[in-house]
Amino acid sequence: MLHKVSLIVLSTLLILAAWGNHVGIVIFLGIVLCASGLSGLWSRASLRRVYCARLIRERRLFPGEATELTLQVTNRKLLPLPWLQIEDEIPVALAGDNETVLSTRPAYCLLSYCVSLLWYRRAKWRRRLLAQKRGYYPLGPVYLTAGDIFGFYPRWAKVPLHDHVLVYPKIYHLQALGLPSQHPLGDSKTARRIFQDPTRTIGLRDYRPGDSLRYIHWKASARQQYLQVKVFEPTTDLKTALFLAVDTFQDGGTGEEEFELAISIAASVAKNLIDRSSAVGMFGNTRLADSGSPISIPPAGNRSQLMLILEALAKVTPGISDPFEKFVQEERRNLPYGMTLIFLVFNPLGSLLDLLNDLKESGYKILLLLIGQRQDRFVPEFIPHCIIRHPEQLEGVKP
C-alpha cells in the first residue's frame, strides 16, 4: 500500500476527492500520505551516523578458555531510532551457551539484539565466547536493520567488522608422549666440548696459547693483572625441525581425532624444546586457513618462536599444498646437517620410508611419531619411532 505506485494512486484519489468536495476522504488520504512521507524521510535517515564497534578481550585462547565479546552501537544524530535490530555473525564453535539465530552461512550463527536509541545515545552488549576446538575463526560482519516509528520502510546496512579468534591446540607434558629417551631433542649438555656456546658463560680461566682473543675478558684481566679467558658451557647444537605430514592423515582409516592429536603433539614437543632453550622449526604441507600457504617456520629458540608455531598450528587445515615427499625435499635445502627431524605421520608409505632413510644417511637424526590406531603400519627398526594411538593415552596429564 505504501510503495511508489500505491502512493501515486492515493495522490490521484486525493485530488479527485478534493475536486468532488469529499472532505472526509481528503482528510483520511492526507493523513495517510503525510504519515507515509514522514516515515520515508525518517527511514532514509535512520542509519546515518550510526556507528558499530566490536571489541574482543582475548583473541588467542586454548580449548576450554573463554573470552568476552562486546558489541557497541552509537546513534550520533538528533533523530532518534524507535527500533534498531543488530545481528552479529559468529562461528558456531564459539557460541557456547548464547542464544543464537541460524545464519545462511554454513557453520555460523547470529547473535541478535534489539534496542531503541534516542539522540546521541549508546547501547552496549556483552557475550561470553567459549573456545571448544582448535582453529582459526573469522567473525563476520554485523547487520543493522532500522526504520521509521511505524515500521513502514525498514532499511538495512552491513557493517564490515571483520575480526578473528585463534584457538591454539591442546598442549601436554612431553613425558606423557613416551618418546625414545635415547634420542636427542634440541640442545643437550655434554661433558665433552663438541661446541662452545658463546652466549652461555660459566666462568673464567687463565689464558693459554692458542686461545682466541675474542674470548678474553678484559675487565677481569685488568683486575687480575694477567689475561683471563671466558669459559663457555659445552653444548651439542642440535636444532629440531617438526614436520607434519598432512596428506598421510587423509587415508580412509583416519579421522579428525587423529589429525587433531598430531597437531597437539607437535605443539607439545615444540613447547618442551623451546622451554629448554632449544631452536625449533615447524613445517607442514597444509594450507593455512587465512593465507592458504604451507607452514614454513625456520628454527629459532626464543619465546616469540613458540607463539609463531602455535598460531600456525591453530590455522592448520586438512588441505594439502604439495605431496609431503616433495615438500620435505624442498625444505631440506635450508636445513643444516646434523639437525633432529621429527615427523608426525599417520600412515608411512614406502616412498616416505625411503625418504626418511635417505635423510638419516645424509646425517640427519630422525624420529618418527606414528599417530592413530592403525595396526598394519610397518616401520623398519633402523628408524626410531614412537606410536601414539589415541588421545586417551594422554588423558589425566595437565598441560
ABEGO torsion letter per residue (X at the ends): XABAAAAAAAAAAAAAAAAAGBAAAAAAAAAAAAAAAAAAAAAAAAABGBBBBBBBABABBBBGBBBBBBBBBBBBBABBBABBBBBBBBBAAAAEABBBBBBABBGBBBBBBBBBBBBGBBBBBBBBBBBABBEBBBBBBBBBBBEBAAGABBBBBBBBBBBBBBBBBBBBBAAAAGBBAABBBEBBBBABBABBBAABBAEBBBBBBGBBAAABBAAAAAAAGBBBBBBBBBBBBBBBBBBBBAAAAABAABBAAAAAAAAAAAAAAAAAAAAAGBBBBBBBABBBAAAGBBBBBBBBABAAAAAAAAAAAAABBABBABBAAAAAAAAAAABBBGBBBBBBBABBBAAAAAAAAAAAAAGBBBBBBBBEABAABBBBAABBBBBBABAAAABGBBX
